[in-house]
Amino acid sequence: MKHFAILLLTGLLLASAPAAQAQRNKIQQQSKFIFMSSLSYAGGVGDIRLASYDCHDLILPPKLEDEDLLKTVRNKNFNIQVHQLFAYQFNNFFYMGIGTGIDFWNRTAFVPLYLNFSVNMMQTKVAPMAFINLGWGFKWYISSRPDIVNRVIHGSNWGPMGEGGLGIRIQLTDKVGLMLAGTYKVQYSKIRYTIPVENETDYSADFANSIQPAIYHFAGFKVGVIY
């Protein structure tokens, strides 16, 4: 998924270069309120190393030595994001605003609230652009039982989030634009899992007895309609 996102982004930028160079008519300079409805898909990147001891009081994930490691869990979560941005365009190059929406994972969901900072790198109808979102992911719902394969509960708590993207903005009409971007997102949360207890029945399929901080990484792409 990470390699796919990089290839997609490279293709978008290469496609935009000749189109932008060929355009001679500049977009009229304007300041205004704008809105963007977007849909994103991102796949999980990296592993989460689980400690052989409960570390729920830690703020950051523990730095584990081999003897402290219980197991390693692959981040196979998908992240489907349906977002709405409310922003003010200061000029044809820069706009900022507030965004929210819903992030659906495999077995849980977040409601993010964030500040958006976006830059159009050229003043043409097809222009490279970049953005960054910084905010907080609130919990909406979560499965109460661990997943069948890894016996863990991913993303069990709210926490800070950040997302960055690089792509192109296409001005379709005077009032409507299209944004296509490759993205990378980070969500801080916690993961719940079970540490086996000697001489006790294994209930790891039903509930978790331990928790630790986790930082989830995602790479993917975003499509947005700007109006």
Phi, psi and chi 1 to 4 in degrees:
 res  aa     phi    psi   chi1   chi2   chi3   chi4
   1 MET       -  -40.3  176.0   56.4   69.4      -
   2 LYS   -63.9  -43.9 -176.1  176.9 -178.9 -179.4
   3 HIS   -66.1  -37.5  -67.3  158.4      -      -
   4 PHE   -61.4  -43.3  172.8   75.8      -      -
   5 ALA   -63.2  -39.8      -      -      -      -
   6 ILE   -65.6  -44.2  -66.1  173.3      -      -
   7 LEU   -64.3  -40.8  -70.5  174.1      -      -
   8 LEU   -61.6  -45.8  175.0   64.3      -      -
   9 LEU   -62.5  -43.2  175.6   59.3      -      -
  10 THR   -61.3  -42.4  -57.7      -      -      -
  11 GLY   -63.1  -41.0      -      -      -      -
  12 LEU   -63.2  -43.5  -69.7  172.5      -      -
  13 LEU   -67.3  -40.4  -67.8  177.4      -      -
  14 LEU   -66.1  -36.7  -70.2  175.4      -      -
  15 ALA   -69.3  -31.9      -      -      -      -
  16 SER   -78.9  -24.2   68.9      -      -      -
  17 ALA   -62.2  -53.8      -      -      -      -
  18 PRO   -66.3  -35.4   22.2  -33.3      -      -
  19 ALA   -64.7  -40.9      -      -      -      -
  20 ALA   -67.5  -38.6      -      -      -      -
  21 GLN   -68.8  -31.8 -174.6  175.8    5.0      -
  22 ALA   -77.4  -18.2      -      -      -      -
  23 GLN   -79.4  131.1  -66.3  169.6    8.7      -
  24 ARG  -109.8  -19.3  -60.9 -179.9 -179.3  -84.3
  25 ASN   -91.6  116.9  -63.9  -34.2      -      -
  26 LYS   -77.9  151.8  -56.3  -65.3 -176.2  178.9
  27 ILE   -73.1  140.6  -56.6  173.3      -      -
  28 GLN   -61.6  131.3 -177.2  178.8    0.1      -
  29 GLN   -66.0  130.1 -170.7   77.5   10.8      -
  30 GLN  -157.3  149.5   54.5 -174.9  -33.4      -
  31 SER  -115.3  134.3  -59.9      -      -      -
  32 LYS  -168.6  166.8   61.1 -179.6 -179.9  178.9
  33 PHE   -81.2  138.5  -72.5   99.5      -      -
  34 ILE  -133.2  161.8   61.4  172.0      -      -
  35 PHE  -133.2  150.8  -51.6   92.2      -      -
  36 MET  -140.9  125.9 -178.1  174.0   72.4      -
  37 SER  -102.6  129.4  -58.7      -      -      -
  38 SER  -136.0  155.1   63.9      -      -      -
  39 LEU  -130.4  130.5  177.1   64.9      -      -
  40 SER  -130.7  152.2  -53.5      -      -      -
  41 TYR  -133.3  133.5  176.5   84.9      -      -
  42 ALA  -142.6  144.6      -      -      -      -
  43 GLY  -105.7  150.8      -      -      -      -
  44 GLY   -64.7  144.4      -      -      -      -
  45 VAL  -126.8  134.3  176.7      -      -      -
  46 GLY    90.8  179.7      -      -      -      -
  47 ASP  -116.5  160.1  -60.8  -35.0      -      -
  48 ILE  -120.8  121.8  -60.3  171.3      -      -
  49 ARG   -95.2  121.5  -66.3  161.0   57.0   85.5
  50 LEU   -94.8  132.9  -59.7  179.8      -      -
  51 ALA   -77.1  152.0      -      -      -      -
  52 SER   -85.1   14.9   58.5      -      -      -
  53 TYR  -144.2  152.5   52.4   91.7      -      -
  54 ASP   -70.9  129.4 -168.1  -61.1      -      -
  55 CYS  -133.6   43.9   46.1      -      -      -
  56 HIS   -68.5  -17.8   65.5  -83.5      -      -
  57 ASP   -84.0   -8.8  -68.2  -30.2      -      -
  58 LEU   -74.8  149.0  -65.6 -180.0      -      -
  59 ILE   -87.6  -40.2  -63.5  176.4      -      -
  60 LEU  -110.5  157.1  -64.7  175.6      -      -
  61 PRO   -57.1  143.8  -24.5   33.8      -      -
  62 PRO   -69.5  148.8   26.8  -34.8      -      -
  63 LYS   -88.3  110.3  -64.2 -178.7  179.1  179.8
  64 LEU   -99.6  135.4  -59.7  176.8      -      -
  65 GLU   -87.8  166.3  -58.2  -65.9  -21.5      -
  66 ASP   -58.2  -37.0  -69.9  -19.9      -      -
  67 GLU   -74.0  -15.5   58.2  -90.3   18.2      -
  68 ASP   -94.4   -4.3  -63.4  -31.7      -      -
  69 LEU   -87.2  125.1 -179.8   63.7      -      -
  70 LEU   -84.1  -52.4  177.9   65.6      -      -
  71 LYS  -167.2  168.9   64.1  178.2  179.1  179.4
  72 THR  -114.5  131.1  -61.1      -      -      -
  73 VAL  -114.5  129.0  175.7      -      -      -
  74 ARG   -76.1  134.8 -175.8   72.8  177.5  170.4
  75 ASN   -78.8   92.1  178.2   18.3      -      -
  76 LYS  -102.4   16.5  -66.5 -175.8  177.7 -179.0
  77 ASN   -69.2  138.5  -68.8  -76.2      -      -
  78 PHE   -93.8  161.9   60.7   74.3      -      -
  79 ASN  -139.2  103.1 -170.1  -16.6      -      -
  80 ILE   -99.6  122.2  -62.3  174.7      -      -
  81 GLN  -116.1  127.1  -54.4  169.1   45.6      -
  82 VAL  -117.2  108.4 -178.4      -      -      -
  83 HIS  -125.2  157.6  -72.1 -170.8      -      -
  84 GLN  -131.5  129.1 -179.8   66.5   42.8      -
  85 LEU  -111.5  135.2  175.8   67.5      -      -
  86 PHE  -117.7  116.3  -50.8   88.5      -      -
  87 ALA  -141.2  167.8      -      -      -      -
  88 TYR  -120.9  126.3 -174.8   76.2      -      -
  89 GLN   -90.9  111.4  178.2  177.4  -65.3      -
  90 PHE   -75.5  -35.7  -65.0   92.6      -      -
  91 ASN  -157.9 -170.4   51.0   49.7      -      -
  92 ASN   -75.9   -1.5  -73.4    0.3      -      -
  93 PHE  -107.2  -28.4  -67.4  100.7      -      -
  94 PHE  -138.7  135.8  175.0   71.8      -      -
  95 TYR  -145.6  154.8   60.3   90.3      -      -
  96 MET  -145.0  156.4   63.5  179.3  -64.5      -
  97 GLY  -173.9 -161.0      -      -      -      -
  98 ILE  -121.1  135.5  -62.3  175.8      -      -
  99 GLY  -126.0  155.3      -      -      -      -
 100 THR  -154.8  178.3 -172.5      -      -      -
 101 GLY   158.5 -148.9      -      -      -      -
 102 ILE  -136.1  133.7  -58.6  175.5      -      -
 103 ASP  -110.1  114.1  -70.5    5.9      -      -
 104 PHE   -95.3  122.8  -64.1   98.7      -      -
 105 TRP  -101.0 -175.4  -67.3   20.7      -      -
 106 ASN   -56.6  -47.4  -59.5   40.8      -      -
 107 ARG  -133.5   16.9  -65.9  163.2   57.4   87.3
 108 THR  -155.0  178.7 -174.2      -      -      -
 109 ALA  -154.7  150.4      -      -      -      -
 110 PHE  -121.7  153.4  -70.6   81.2      -      -
 111 VAL  -115.6   99.4  177.2      -      -      -
 112 PRO   -80.5  150.1   29.9  -34.3      -      -
 113 LEU  -136.1  121.6 -179.4   63.3      -      -
 114 TYR  -149.7  161.0   54.5   84.5      -      -
 115 LEU   -92.1  136.6  -71.5  175.2      -      -
 116 ASN  -113.6  136.1  167.0  -87.4      -      -
 117 PHE  -126.5  119.1  -55.1   89.2      -      -
 118 SER  -127.9  145.3  -61.3      -      -      -
 119 VAL  -133.7  127.2  175.8      -      -      -
 120 ASN   -92.1  123.1  -62.3  -41.5      -      -
 121 MET   -82.1  -14.0  -59.8  178.9 -171.7      -
 122 MET  -139.7  154.3  -61.5  177.4   65.7      -
 123 GLN   -99.5   61.3 -165.7  174.8 -150.5      -
 124 THR  -132.2  169.3   53.1      -      -      -
 125 LYS   -69.5  -25.1  -69.9 -173.7  176.8 -179.0
 126 VAL  -120.1  112.7  178.4      -      -      -
 127 ALA  -136.6  139.6      -      -      -      -
 128 PRO   -62.0  145.9  -18.3   30.8      -      -
 129 MET  -145.3  162.7   59.9   82.9   61.6      -
 130 ALA  -144.9  154.3      -      -      -      -
 131 PHE  -148.7  160.4   72.3   87.6      -      -
 132 ILE  -141.3  136.7 -175.1  169.8      -      -
 133 ASN  -117.4  131.2  -61.6  -32.7      -      -
 134 LEU  -132.1  127.6  -63.1  173.7      -      -
 135 GLY  -176.9 -142.8      -      -      -      -
 136 TRP  -136.2  137.2 -161.0  -89.6      -      -
 137 GLY  -103.8  109.6      -      -      -      -
 138 PHE   -86.3  149.3  -63.1   91.9      -      -
 139 LYS   -78.4  139.7  -71.7  -57.8  -59.4  176.5
 140 TRP  -106.0  -59.5 -178.2   25.8      -      -
 141 TYR  -149.0  165.5   72.1   84.7      -      -
 142 ILE  -154.4  145.6 -174.5  170.4      -      -
 143 SER   -68.3  137.7  173.2      -      -      -
 144 SER   -85.2   -9.2   60.0      -      -      -
 145 ARG  -117.8  145.7  -60.1 -173.7   63.7  178.7
 146 PRO   -63.3  157.5  -20.9   32.7      -      -
 147 ASP   -70.9  158.8   68.0   57.5      -      -
 148 ILE   -69.2  -38.2  -61.4  174.9      -      -
 149 VAL   -77.3  -56.3  177.0      -      -      -
 150 ASN   -95.7  -10.0  -67.3  -45.6      -      -
 151 ARG    57.5   43.5  -54.8  -82.9  178.0  102.4
 152 VAL  -131.0  162.4  -60.8      -      -      -
 153 ILE  -118.1  108.1  -57.6  175.0      -      -
 154 HIS   -79.7  150.6  -73.9  -70.6      -      -
 155 GLY    54.7   52.3      -      -      -      -
 156 SER   -85.5   -9.5   63.7      -      -      -
 157 ASN  -134.4  157.7  -70.8   72.4      -      -
 158 TRP   -74.1  168.7   55.0   17.2      -      -
 159 GLY   173.7  174.5      -      -      -      -
 160 PRO   -66.0  154.0   21.9  -32.0      -      -
 161 MET  -141.4  158.1   53.9   75.3   64.2      -
 162 GLY  -148.8  147.0      -      -      -      -
 163 GLU  -146.0  138.9 -179.1 -176.9   26.5      -
 164 GLY  -129.5  150.7      -      -      -      -
 165 GLY  -147.8  154.3      -      -      -      -
 166 LEU  -141.8  129.0 -173.8   62.2      -      -
 167 GLY  -171.4 -141.0      -      -      -      -
 168 ILE  -133.5  152.1   60.2  172.8      -      -
 169 ARG  -117.5  128.7  172.1  172.7  171.4  166.6
 170 ILE  -114.2  118.8  -54.7  170.0      -      -
 171 GLN   -85.1  105.3 -164.2   67.5   32.7      -
 172 LEU   -78.4  -43.9  -58.7  176.4      -      -
 173 THR  -138.3 -174.7   69.2      -      -      -
 174 ASP   -64.2  -24.5  -69.2  -20.2      -      -
 175 LYS  -117.1  -10.0  -64.4 -176.7  178.1 -179.3
 176 VAL  -127.2  133.4  179.4      -      -      -
 177 GLY  -132.3  164.0      -      -      -      -
 178 LEU  -124.4  133.3 -179.4   67.1      -      -
 179 MET  -116.4  129.4 -172.2  -90.5  -72.3      -
 180 LEU  -126.3  126.1  -55.0  171.7      -      -
 181 ALA  -150.6  146.8      -      -      -      -
 182 GLY   -84.5  143.3      -      -      -      -
 183 THR  -132.1  157.6   62.7      -      -      -
 184 TYR  -137.8  126.6 -163.4   91.1      -      -
 185 LYS  -126.1  145.4 -178.0  166.1 -174.5  174.3
 186 VAL  -127.9  131.3  176.6      -      -      -
 187 GLN  -128.3  122.2  173.8   69.5   57.8      -
 188 TYR   -84.7  133.1  173.6   89.4      -      -
 189 SER  -156.2 -154.0 -174.5      -      -      -
 190 LYS  -137.6  152.9  -68.5 -171.3  177.1 -178.7
 191 ILE  -117.7  134.0 -177.3  170.4      -      -
 192 ARG  -105.2  140.6  -62.8  178.5 -175.9  -90.3
 193 TYR  -157.2  178.7   61.9  102.6      -      -
 194 THR  -116.8  130.3  -66.1      -      -      -
 195 ILE   -98.2  120.3  -63.0  175.4      -      -
 196 PRO   -58.7  140.1  -21.7   33.0      -      -
 197 VAL  -110.2  125.7  179.3      -      -      -
 198 GLU   -59.7  136.1 -171.1  175.3   -2.2      -
 199 ASN    67.6   16.9  -61.2  -35.6      -      -
 200 GLU  -120.5  153.0  -70.3 -169.0    7.7      -
 201 THR   -64.6  142.2  -55.8      -      -      -
 202 ASP   -81.3  110.6 -178.9    8.6      -      -
 203 TYR  -109.3   22.7  -67.4  106.0      -      -
 204 SER   -64.8  -20.5   60.2      -      -      -
 205 ALA   -78.8  -14.2      -      -      -      -
 206 ASP  -108.5  -35.2  -60.3  -49.1      -      -
 207 PHE  -157.8  169.1   62.8   85.8      -      -
 208 ALA  -113.5  144.8      -      -      -      -
 209 ASN  -111.8    3.4   63.2   12.2      -      -
 210 SER  -141.8  161.5  -57.8      -      -      -
 211 ILE  -149.9  146.3 -173.6  171.7      -      -
 212 GLN  -149.4  154.1   76.5  173.4   43.4      -
 213 PRO   -63.1  150.7  -18.6   31.5      -      -
 214 ALA  -148.6  144.6      -      -      -      -
 215 ILE  -114.0  116.5  -60.4  175.3      -      -
 216 TYR   -96.8  132.5  -68.1   88.7      -      -
 217 HIS  -113.3  140.6  -62.1 -100.5      -      -
 218 PHE  -138.3  143.2  -61.1   90.5      -      -
 219 ALA  -128.5  137.6      -      -      -      -
 220 GLY  -172.9 -145.7      -      -      -      -
 221 PHE  -144.7  158.8   56.5   89.6      -      -
 222 LYS  -134.8  140.1 -178.5 -173.0  -67.0  -75.7
 223 VAL  -122.7  126.7  178.2      -      -      -
 224 GLY  -133.4  145.9      -      -      -      -
 225 VAL  -107.9  120.4  177.4      -      -      -
 226 ILE  -102.4  131.4  -54.9  169.3      -      -
 227 TYR  -149.0      -   50.7   94.4      -      -
